[in-house]
Amino acid sequence: MDHDAVLAAFDRRMRRDARPDGPGARVERVGEVVRQTGAAHDWHGVLWSDLTEDTAAGAIAEQIAYFTSLGREFEWKLYAHDRPAGLADLLSAAGFTPGPTEALMVAETGDAPAAPALPDGVRLLPVTDAAGVELLADVHERAFGTDRTGLRERLSAQFASAPETVVAVVALAGDTPVSAARMELPPGADFAGLWGGGTVREWRGRGLYRALVAHRARIAADRGYRTLHVDATDLSRPILERLGFRVLSTTTPFIYGPQAPDAYRPQAPDSPGSPG
């Protein structure tokens, strides 16, 4: 894999020329900033920028004014290679709060591993309706310890109006949901995004996270997507490295406004579960 070429393609297709990631969202380009906004349950924030030391402070102030006028908390999704070099410091000085840094990792779908055998009594259930969304959100609440009302609303709207752009799956032990994950499939893109992989505490370490990565990778390959991308936490990074993923960059969420992660950041990272 050509690191520089893949990174340039990711920046171009998934950030600079991004399409809305939900039926109610819209992407706007204002000067050298690309941002997304929409309904309350959508992700609000800055996807891409191409700023200089002379233009960065003004662009930051413009985005704060814009999202504040809408009454929205928002995220400036900063990547390690974004310019200018001091952009993180400028965001902090403007009142943004940085979240945990995650590794942007990629893998070719053609190199996807075979799914490991599921534990006895566990089966995978494709999510296609409101009942499935409820099961997935239940896993997320138990795995990550946060309310997922916004995720329920966003996924329900996506399945209703653009089901071809999302894949979601729940692992059931009997009738109990114990692991879940989803994948975003932007139309016309080479990149498929892995999001929200999580397993409840008592079922970790049994191969469920690896199985859900492999399950989604095969679907992405079947649908013509060449590359998987994932924002990996420290928990998931070593697992993904063993599955053939490589680090492309790092990304840090800079948050403006009172922190309410589920309300404004439905794109939770892929992780085996919460730390501890």
C-alpha positions, 0 to 999 in steps of 0.5 A, a space after each residue: 500500500 502506497 501510504 502517501 497516495 492512500 492518505 491523499 485519496 482519503 483526504 480528497 474523497 472522505 474529507 474535502 469532497 465528502 458527502 453528507 453521512 445521513 439523510 438529514 445532513 448537509 455538507 458545505 464548503 466555506 472558503 477553505 473549510 468543509 463542514 457538516 450540519 443537519 438535524 439534532 441527531 446528526 454529526 456537526 463539525 469540520 471535516 477538512 480545512 486547508 489553512 495557513 498561519 494567517 487564515 487559521 484564526 479567522 476560519 476558526 472564529 467563523 466556524 464558532 460563530 456559525 455553529 453557535 448561531 445554530 445552537 449546535 455543539 460541534 467537532 473540529 476533526 483534526 488530523 495530525 497532517 493538517 495545516 498549519 502545524 499549530 492548528 491544535 494550539 489555535 483550537 485550544 486557545 479558541 475554547 475547543 476541548 480535545 478528546 482522545 487521539 485515535 489512529 486512522 487505520 486502513 486495510 485493503 478489503 481484498 486482504 480481509 481475514 477470514 472470520 474466526 469461529 463464533 463462540 458456541 451459541 452466538 450468531 450474527 443478526 443483520 440489522 435492517 429495522 427498528 428492532 435491530 437498531 434497538 439491539 445495537 444501541 443496547 450493546 453500545 450503551 452497555 459497552 461504552 456506558 453512554 446514552 445512544 438516543 442520537 444513534 437510534 434516531 440517526 440509524 433509523 433515519 438512514 435505514 428508512 431513506 438510504 439503506 444502501 449506505 449503511 451496514 449494521 450487525 449484532 451478535 446474539 448469545 441466545 436472544 441477548 445482544 452482546 456485540 455490535 458494529 456498523 459500517 458506512 458505505 458512501 456512494 461512489 467512494 473507494 473507502 468504507 468506514 468501520 464504526 461503533 464496534 463494541 462488545 459488552 464486558 463479559 463477552 470480551 476476549 472471545 473473538 467477537 470484535 475480530 469476527 465483526 471486522 471480518 464480517 463487514 470487510 467481506 460485505 465491503 469487498 462484495 459491494 466494490 469498496 477497495 479500502 476499509 478505514 477506522 478510527 482506532 482506540 488504543 484498545 482496538 489498534 493492536 487487534 486491527 494491526 494483527 488483522 492487517 490494518 496499518 496506521 495512516 495518520 492520527 485524528 483528534 476530536 476538538 469539541 466546542 460547547 458543552 460535551 454531550 458525545 452521543 448528541 453530537 458525535 454519533 460516529 463512535 470509534 470502533 473499539 472492543 469496548 470501554 477501557 477498564 
